[in-house]
Amino acid sequence: MIIREMAKTFTPGPPPEEILTFGPIKLIPGRKGGRYPYCHSLVLEGEETWVVDPSSDKRALGQLARTRRVTRVFLSHFHEDHQKYNYLFPEAQFFAPVAELAAFTSFAGIFALAGVDSPQFQEYLQETLIKEFHFRPLANLQPYSPGERFHSGAITLEILPAPGHTPGHSCFYFPGQDLLYLADVDLTPFGPWYGDGASDLEDYEDTLAGLQQFPARTFLTAHEQGVFTYEEAQAGLAYFLKVIAARDQQLLEVLKTPKTLPQLVERRLIYGRPRDPAFVYDHMEAQMLKKHLERLLKRGMMATTPEGYWTRER
């Protein structure tokens, strides 16, 4: 497959195994190499102690909660693998993107952004969020907006909007350290993920193009390798754009023979193989494929027929 071959040309380094320090900023490696259901977290030690995306390691974050007064927690977006240990900081003020506030306060808000309307999937997701991610509505919640800045001693945290993955997905720039936290623009071999109902493929492309123009010295991500030089980040961003284009091309090739969306899902063009639970991964596969199909239709590169989607002869 096209994308599998491309992935062989992009080989990020191993995930961090120990806490890394960038002046007053520490990266706490997520368990399982920062893979789902974990992510790397940041600890910001200025005049106050702040945490970014507390879903890395219960022991490390628990020790922090016992020994330091964490006053603020910044969440890059609403996904559960960035909030697993929110509950360790009950006295902190939580900050989240204004575009996603409903998903931090209710299951209905999560279902709406994720595009989950199946009762089976809703029940499964709600049970998973409660049992595995300790989800509870955040009462002490404040919205942040694009361009907003927060200050704590030598630390300035600037909100850099990076929609596509989710509507309010945000990167955090630290100008004093010339460091950019990319969150889930994670530069992994899988490529970009936009499997929520509210994810937007073209927004994601615009985000990637904008990040290519961002001249930070160090780039951090929420998953896997975690730490990138400027040159490494540029290679990863270019790879993400190529993966999106390759997914378009792969669909055009496959649809030289008409196929319905369920038939396309069975081809596993995104995930490569069946995964469990099937109804969850089939849902995400379909969401991502639909975004490609919609834009290929809009561009006149594809048509619909009684047999399904079909690559239009040009």
Contacts in CASP RR format, 6 or more apart in sequence:
PFRMAT RR
TARGET T0000
AUTHOR 0000-0000-0000
METHOD contacts of the structure
MODEL  1
MIIREMAKTFTPGPPPEEILTFGPIKLIPGRKGGRYPYCHSLVLEGEETW
VVDPSSDKRALGQLARTRRVTRVFLSHFHEDHQKYNYLFPEAQFFAPVAE
LAAFTSFAGIFALAGVDSPQFQEYLQETLIKEFHFRPLANLQPYSPGERF
HSGAITLEILPAPGHTPGHSCFYFPGQDLLYLADVDLTPFGPWYGDGASD
LEDYEDTLAGLQQFPARTFLTAHEQGVFTYEEAQAGLAYFLKVIAARDQQ
LLEVLKTPKTLPQLVERRLIYGRPRDPAFVYDHMEAQMLKKHLERLLKRG
MMATTPEGYWTRER
1 250 0 8 1.000
1 269 0 8 1.000
1 272 0 8 1.000
2 246 0 8 1.000
2 249 0 8 1.000
2 250 0 8 1.000
2 253 0 8 1.000
3 243 0 8 1.000
3 246 0 8 1.000
3 247 0 8 1.000
3 250 0 8 1.000
4 272 0 8 1.000
6 239 0 8 1.000
6 242 0 8 1.000
6 243 0 8 1.000
6 246 0 8 1.000
7 189 0 8 1.000
7 190 0 8 1.000
9 239 0 8 1.000
10 189 0 8 1.000
10 235 0 8 1.000
10 236 0 8 1.000
10 239 0 8 1.000
11 189 0 8 1.000
12 187 0 8 1.000
12 188 0 8 1.000
12 189 0 8 1.000
12 224 0 8 1.000
12 225 0 8 1.000
12 232 0 8 1.000
12 236 0 8 1.000
13 225 0 8 1.000
14 225 0 8 1.000
15 29 0 8 1.000
15 30 0 8 1.000
15 33 0 8 1.000
15 34 0 8 1.000
15 40 0 8 1.000
15 224 0 8 1.000
15 225 0 8 1.000
15 226 0 8 1.000
16 27 0 8 1.000
16 29 0 8 1.000
16 40 0 8 1.000
16 226 0 8 1.000
16 227 0 8 1.000
17 29 0 8 1.000
18 29 0 8 1.000
19 26 0 8 1.000
19 27 0 8 1.000
19 28 0 8 1.000
19 29 0 8 1.000
19 60 0 8 1.000
20 26 0 8 1.000
20 27 0 8 1.000
20 29 0 8 1.000
20 227 0 8 1.000
21 27 0 8 1.000
22 177 0 8 1.000
22 179 0 8 1.000
22 218 0 8 1.000
23 177 0 8 1.000
24 44 0 8 1.000
24 45 0 8 1.000
24 46 0 8 1.000
24 153 0 8 1.000
24 154 0 8 1.000
24 155 0 8 1.000
24 177 0 8 1.000
25 42 0 8 1.000
25 43 0 8 1.000
25 44 0 8 1.000
25 45 0 8 1.000
25 155 0 8 1.000
25 174 0 8 1.000
25 177 0 8 1.000
25 179 0 8 1.000
26 42 0 8 1.000
26 43 0 8 1.000
26 45 0 8 1.000
27 40 0 8 1.000
27 41 0 8 1.000
27 42 0 8 1.000
27 220 0 8 1.000
27 226 0 8 1.000
27 227 0 8 1.000
28 40 0 8 1.000
28 41 0 8 1.000
28 42 0 8 1.000
28 43 0 8 1.000
28 56 0 8 1.000
28 57 0 8 1.000
28 60 0 8 1.000
28 61 0 8 1.000
29 40 0 8 1.000
29 56 0 8 1.000
29 57 0 8 1.000
30 38 0 8 1.000
30 39 0 8 1.000
30 40 0 8 1.000
30 41 0 8 1.000
30 55 0 8 1.000
30 56 0 8 1.000
30 57 0 8 1.000
31 38 0 8 1.000
31 56 0 8 1.000
31 57 0 8 1.000
32 38 0 8 1.000
33 223 0 8 1.000
33 224 0 8 1.000
34 40 0 8 1.000
34 56 0 8 1.000
34 222 0 8 1.000
34 223 0 8 1.000
34 224 0 8 1.000
35 223 0 8 1.000
35 224 0 8 1.000
36 81 0 8 1.000
36 223 0 8 1.000
37 55 0 8 1.000
37 80 0 8 1.000
37 81 0 8 1.000
37 84 0 8 1.000
37 132 0 8 1.000
37 133 0 8 1.000
38 55 0 8 1.000
38 56 0 8 1.000
38 57 0 8 1.000
38 81 0 8 1.000
38 84 0 8 1.000
39 53 0 8 1.000
39 55 0 8 1.000
39 56 0 8 1.000
39 81 0 8 1.000
39 82 0 8 1.000
39 222 0 8 1.000
39 223 0 8 1.000
40 53 0 8 1.000
40 56 0 8 1.000
40 220 0 8 1.000
40 221 0 8 1.000
40 222 0 8 1.000
40 223 0 8 1.000
40 226 0 8 1.000
41 51 0 8 1.000
41 52 0 8 1.000
41 53 0 8 1.000
41 54 0 8 1.000
41 55 0 8 1.000
41 56 0 8 1.000
41 57 0 8 1.000
41 61 0 8 1.000
42 51 0 8 1.000
42 52 0 8 1.000
42 53 0 8 1.000
42 172 0 8 1.000
42 181 0 8 1.000
42 220 0 8 1.000
43 49 0 8 1.000
43 50 0 8 1.000
43 51 0 8 1.000
43 52 0 8 1.000
43 64 0 8 1.000
44 50 0 8 1.000
44 51 0 8 1.000
44 52 0 8 1.000
44 152 0 8 1.000
44 155 0 8 1.000
44 157 0 8 1.000
45 155 0 8 1.000
46 152 0 8 1.000
46 153 0 8 1.000
46 154 0 8 1.000
46 155 0 8 1.000
47 152 0 8 1.000
47 153 0 8 1.000
48 69 0 8 1.000
48 71 0 8 1.000
48 72 0 8 1.000
48 152 0 8 1.000
49 64 0 8 1.000
49 68 0 8 1.000
49 69 0 8 1.000
49 70 0 8 1.000
49 71 0 8 1.000
50 70 0 8 1.000
50 71 0 8 1.000
50 72 0 8 1.000
50 73 0 8 1.000
50 74 0 8 1.000
50 152 0 8 1.000
50 155 0 8 1.000
50 157 0 8 1.000
51 61 0 8 1.000
51 64 0 8 1.000
51 70 0 8 1.000
51 72 0 8 1.000
51 73 0 8 1.000
51 74 0 8 1.000
51 89 0 8 1.000
51 92 0 8 1.000
52 73 0 8 1.000
52 74 0 8 1.000
52 75 0 8 1.000
52 76 0 8 1.000
52 172 0 8 1.000
52 181 0 8 1.000
53 74 0 8 1.000
53 75 0 8 1.000
53 76 0 8 1.000
53 82 0 8 1.000
53 83 0 8 1.000
53 183 0 8 1.000
53 222 0 8 1.000
54 61 0 8 1.000
54 73 0 8 1.000
54 82 0 8 1.000
54 83 0 8 1.000
54 84 0 8 1.000
54 85 0 8 1.000
54 86 0 8 1.000
54 88 0 8 1.000
54 89 0 8 1.000
55 81 0 8 1.000
55 82 0 8 1.000
55 83 0 8 1.000
55 84 0 8 1.000
55 85 0 8 1.000
56 85 0 8 1.000
58 85 0 8 1.000
58 88 0 8 1.000
61 85 0 8 1.000
61 88 0 8 1.000
62 85 0 8 1.000
62 88 0 8 1.000
64 70 0 8 1.000
65 88 0 8 1.000
65 89 0 8 1.000
69 91 0 8 1.000
70 89 0 8 1.000
70 91 0 8 1.000
70 92 0 8 1.000
71 91 0 8 1.000
71 92 0 8 1.000
71 93 0 8 1.000
72 92 0 8 1.000
72 93 0 8 1.000
72 94 0 8 1.000
72 95 0 8 1.000
72 150 0 8 1.000
73 86 0 8 1.000
73 89 0 8 1.000
73 92 0 8 1.000
73 93 0 8 1.000
73 94 0 8 1.000
73 95 0 8 1.000
74 94 0 8 1.000
74 95 0 8 1.000
74 144 0 8 1.000
74 150 0 8 1.000
74 157 0 8 1.000
74 172 0 8 1.000
75 82 0 8 1.000
75 83 0 8 1.000
75 94 0 8 1.000
75 95 0 8 1.000
75 96 0 8 1.000
75 97 0 8 1.000
75 104 0 8 1.000
76 82 0 8 1.000
76 97 0 8 1.000
76 169 0 8 1.000
76 170 0 8 1.000
76 171 0 8 1.000
76 172 0 8 1.000
76 181 0 8 1.000
76 183 0 8 1.000
76 184 0 8 1.000
76 222 0 8 1.000
77 97 0 8 1.000
77 100 0 8 1.000
77 165 0 8 1.000
77 166 0 8 1.000
77 168 0 8 1.000
77 169 0 8 1.000
77 170 0 8 1.000
77 183 0 8 1.000
77 184 0 8 1.000
78 96 0 8 1.000
78 97 0 8 1.000
78 100 0 8 1.000
78 103 0 8 1.000
78 104 0 8 1.000
78 110 0 8 1.000
78 113 0 8 1.000
78 166 0 8 1.000
79 166 0 8 1.000
79 184 0 8 1.000
80 128 0 8 1.000
80 129 0 8 1.000
80 132 0 8 1.000
80 133 0 8 1.000
80 135 0 8 1.000
81 133 0 8 1.000
82 183 0 8 1.000
82 184 0 8 1.000
82 222 0 8 1.000
83 133 0 8 1.000
83 135 0 8 1.000
84 132 0 8 1.000
84 133 0 8 1.000
84 134 0 8 1.000
85 134 0 8 1.000
86 94 0 8 1.000
86 134 0 8 1.000
86 136 0 8 1.000
86 138 0 8 1.000
87 134 0 8 1.000
87 136 0 8 1.000
92 140 0 8 1.000
93 140 0 8 1.000
93 141 0 8 1.000
93 142 0 8 1.000
94 104 0 8 1.000
94 138 0 8 1.000
94 140 0 8 1.000
94 141 0 8 1.000
94 142 0 8 1.000
95 141 0 8 1.000
95 142 0 8 1.000
95 143 0 8 1.000
95 144 0 8 1.000
95 150 0 8 1.000
96 104 0 8 1.000
96 138 0 8 1.000
96 141 0 8 1.000
96 142 0 8 1.000
96 143 0 8 1.000
96 144 0 8 1.000
97 143 0 8 1.000
97 144 0 8 1.000
97 167 0 8 1.000
97 168 0 8 1.000
97 169 0 8 1.000
97 170 0 8 1.000
98 143 0 8 1.000
98 144 0 8 1.000
98 145 0 8 1.000
98 168 0 8 1.000
99 163 0 8 1.000
99 167 0 8 1.000
99 168 0 8 1.000
100 113 0 8 1.000
100 166 0 8 1.000
100 167 0 8 1.000
100 168 0 8 1.000
101 141 0 8 1.000
101 143 0 8 1.000
102 108 0 8 1.000
102 109 0 8 1.000
102 112 0 8 1.000
102 113 0 8 1.000
103 109 0 8 1.000
103 110 0 8 1.000
103 112 0 8 1.000
103 113 0 8 1.000
104 137 0 8 1.000
104 138 0 8 1.000
104 141 0 8 1.000
105 137 0 8 1.000
105 138 0 8 1.000
105 141 0 8 1.000
106 137 0 8 1.000
107 122 0 8 1.000
107 125 0 8 1.000
107 126 0 8 1.000
107 129 0 8 1.000
110 116 0 8 1.000
110 125 0 8 1.000
110 129 0 8 1.000
111 117 0 8 1.000
111 122 0 8 1.000
111 125 0 8 1.000
112 198 0 8 1.000
113 166 0 8 1.000
113 167 0 8 1.000
113 196 0 8 1.000
113 197 0 8 1.000
113 198 0 8 1.000
114 125 0 8 1.000
114 196 0 8 1.000
114 197 0 8 1.000
114 198 0 8 1.000
115 196 0 8 1.000
115 197 0 8 1.000
115 198 0 8 1.000
115 287 0 8 1.000
116 122 0 8 1.000
116 125 0 8 1.000
116 283 0 8 1.000
118 279 0 8 1.000
118 283 0 8 1.000
120 279 0 8 1.000
121 279 0 8 1.000
121 280 0 8 1.000
121 283 0 8 1.000
124 277 0 8 1.000
124 279 0 8 1.000
124 280 0 8 1.000
129 135 0 8 1.000
144 150 0 8 1.000
144 159 0 8 1.000
144 170 0 8 1.000
145 159 0 8 1.000
146 159 0 8 1.000
146 160 0 8 1.000
146 161 0 8 1.000
146 170 0 8 1.000
147 158 0 8 1.000
147 159 0 8 1.000
147 160 0 8 1.000
147 161 0 8 1.000
148 158 0 8 1.000
148 159 0 8 1.000
149 156 0 8 1.000
149 157 0 8 1.000
149 158 0 8 1.000
149 159 0 8 1.000
150 156 0 8 1.000
150 157 0 8 1.000
151 157 0 8 1.000
154 176 0 8 1.000
155 174 0 8 1.000
155 176 0 8 1.000
155 177 0 8 1.000
156 174 0 8 1.000
156 175 0 8 1.000
156 176 0 8 1.000
157 172 0 8 1.000
157 173 0 8 1.000
157 174 0 8 1.000
158 172 0 8 1.000
158 173 0 8 1.000
158 174 0 8 1.000
158 175 0 8 1.000
159 170 0 8 1.000
159 172 0 8 1.000
160 170 0 8 1.000
160 171 0 8 1.000
160 172 0 8 1.000
160 173 0 8 1.000
160 180 0 8 1.000
160 214 0 8 1.000
161 168 0 8 1.000
161 169 0 8 1.000
161 170 0 8 1.000
161 171 0 8 1.000
161 207 0 8 1.000
162 169 0 8 1.000
162 170 0 8 1.000
162 171 0 8 1.000
162 182 0 8 1.000
162 183 0 8 1.000
162 185 0 8 1.000
162 207 0 8 1.000
162 211 0 8 1.000
163 169 0 8 1.000
163 200 0 8 1.000
163 203 0 8 1.000
163 204 0 8 1.000
163 207 0 8 1.000
164 194 0 8 1.000
164 199 0 8 1.000
164 200 0 8 1.000
164 201 0 8 1.000
164 203 0 8 1.000
164 204 0 8 1.000
164 207 0 8 1.000
165 183 0 8 1.000
165 184 0 8 1.000
165 185 0 8 1.000
165 192 0 8 1.000
165 193 0 8 1.000
165 194 0 8 1.000
165 199 0 8 1.000
165 204 0 8 1.000
165 207 0 8 1.000
166 196 0 8 1.000
166 198 0 8 1.000
166 199 0 8 1.000
167 198 0 8 1.000
167 199 0 8 1.000
167 200 0 8 1.000
167 203 0 8 1.000
169 183 0 8 1.000
169 184 0 8 1.000
169 185 0 8 1.000
169 207 0 8 1.000
170 183 0 8 1.000
171 180 0 8 1.000
171 181 0 8 1.000
171 182 0 8 1.000
171 183 0 8 1.000
171 185 0 8 1.000
171 211 0 8 1.000
172 180 0 8 1.000
172 181 0 8 1.000
172 183 0 8 1.000
173 179 0 8 1.000
173 180 0 8 1.000
173 181 0 8 1.000
173 214 0 8 1.000
173 216 0 8 1.000
174 180 0 8 1.000
174 181 0 8 1.000
177 218 0 8 1.000
178 216 0 8 1.000
178 217 0 8 1.000
178 218 0 8 1.000
179 216 0 8 1.000
179 217 0 8 1.000
179 218 0 8 1.000
179 219 0 8 1.000
179 220 0 8 1.000
180 211 0 8 1.000
180 214 0 8 1.000
180 216 0 8 1.000
180 218 0 8 1.000
180 219 0 8 1.000
180 220 0 8 1.000
181 219 0 8 1.000
181 220 0 8 1.000
181 221 0 8 1.000
181 222 0 8 1.000
182 211 0 8 1.000
182 219 0 8 1.000
182 220 0 8 1.000
182 221 0 8 1.000
182 222 0 8 1.000
182 233 0 8 1.000
183 221 0 8 1.000
183 222 0 8 1.000
184 193 0 8 1.000
184 221 0 8 1.000
184 222 0 8 1.000
184 223 0 8 1.000
185 192 0 8 1.000
185 207 0 8 1.000
185 208 0 8 1.000
185 211 0 8 1.000
185 221 0 8 1.000
185 237 0 8 1.000
185 240 0 8 1.000
186 221 0 8 1.000
186 222 0 8 1.000
186 223 0 8 1.000
186 224 0 8 1.000
186 226 0 8 1.000
187 219 0 8 1.000
187 221 0 8 1.000
187 224 0 8 1.000
187 225 0 8 1.000
187 228 0 8 1.000
187 232 0 8 1.000
187 233 0 8 1.000
187 236 0 8 1.000
187 237 0 8 1.000
187 239 0 8 1.000
187 240 0 8 1.000
188 221 0 8 1.000
188 223 0 8 1.000
188 224 0 8 1.000
188 225 0 8 1.000
191 239 0 8 1.000
191 240 0 8 1.000
191 243 0 8 1.000
192 204 0 8 1.000
192 208 0 8 1.000
192 240 0 8 1.000
192 243 0 8 1.000
192 244 0 8 1.000
193 199 0 8 1.000
193 288 0 8 1.000
194 200 0 8 1.000
194 201 0 8 1.000
194 204 0 8 1.000
194 287 0 8 1.000
194 288 0 8 1.000
194 291 0 8 1.000
195 284 0 8 1.000
195 287 0 8 1.000
195 288 0 8 1.000
195 291 0 8 1.000
196 287 0 8 1.000
197 287 0 8 1.000
199 287 0 8 1.000
199 288 0 8 1.000
199 291 0 8 1.000
200 291 0 8 1.000
201 244 0 8 1.000
201 291 0 8 1.000
201 292 0 8 1.000
201 295 0 8 1.000
202 295 0 8 1.000
204 244 0 8 1.000
205 241 0 8 1.000
205 244 0 8 1.000
208 237 0 8 1.000
208 240 0 8 1.000
208 241 0 8 1.000
209 241 0 8 1.000
211 233 0 8 1.000
211 237 0 8 1.000
212 234 0 8 1.000
212 237 0 8 1.000
212 238 0 8 1.000
215 230 0 8 1.000
216 230 0 8 1.000
216 233 0 8 1.000
217 229 0 8 1.000
217 230 0 8 1.000
218 227 0 8 1.000
218 228 0 8 1.000
218 229 0 8 1.000
218 230 0 8 1.000
219 227 0 8 1.000
219 228 0 8 1.000
219 229 0 8 1.000
219 230 0 8 1.000
219 232 0 8 1.000
219 233 0 8 1.000
220 226 0 8 1.000
220 227 0 8 1.000
220 228 0 8 1.000
221 227 0 8 1.000
221 228 0 8 1.000
228 236 0 8 1.000
247 269 0 8 1.000
247 270 0 8 1.000
247 288 0 8 1.000
247 292 0 8 1.000
248 292 0 8 1.000
248 295 0 8 1.000
248 296 0 8 1.000
250 269 0 8 1.000
251 264 0 8 1.000
251 269 0 8 1.000
251 289 0 8 1.000
251 292 0 8 1.000
251 293 0 8 1.000
251 296 0 8 1.000
251 302 0 8 1.000
252 296 0 8 1.000
252 301 0 8 1.000
252 302 0 8 1.000
252 311 0 8 1.000
253 311 0 8 1.000
254 264 0 8 1.000
254 267 0 8 1.000
254 269 0 8 1.000
255 264 0 8 1.000
255 302 0 8 1.000
255 309 0 8 1.000
255 310 0 8 1.000
255 311 0 8 1.000
256 310 0 8 1.000
256 311 0 8 1.000
257 310 0 8 1.000
258 305 0 8 1.000
258 307 0 8 1.000
258 308 0 8 1.000
258 309 0 8 1.000
258 310 0 8 1.000
259 267 0 8 1.000
259 307 0 8 1.000
259 308 0 8 1.000
259 309 0 8 1.000
260 307 0 8 1.000
260 308 0 8 1.000
260 309 0 8 1.000
261 286 0 8 1.000
261 289 0 8 1.000
261 290 0 8 1.000
261 293 0 8 1.000
261 309 0 8 1.000
262 286 0 8 1.000
264 286 0 8 1.000
264 289 0 8 1.000
264 309 0 8 1.000
265 282 0 8 1.000
265 285 0 8 1.000
265 286 0 8 1.000
265 289 0 8 1.000
268 274 0 8 1.000
268 285 0 8 1.000
269 285 0 8 1.000
269 289 0 8 1.000
270 284 0 8 1.000
270 285 0 8 1.000
270 288 0 8 1.000
270 289 0 8 1.000
271 281 0 8 1.000
271 284 0 8 1.000
271 285 0 8 1.000
274 281 0 8 1.000
275 281 0 8 1.000
293 302 0 8 1.000
293 309 0 8 1.000
296 302 0 8 1.000
297 303 0 8 1.000
297 304 0 8 1.000
297 309 0 8 1.000
300 312 0 8 1.000
301 311 0 8 1.000
301 312 0 8 1.000
301 314 0 8 1.000
302 309 0 8 1.000
302 310 0 8 1.000
302 311 0 8 1.000
302 312 0 8 1.000
303 309 0 8 1.000
303 310 0 8 1.000
303 312 0 8 1.000
304 310 0 8 1.000
END
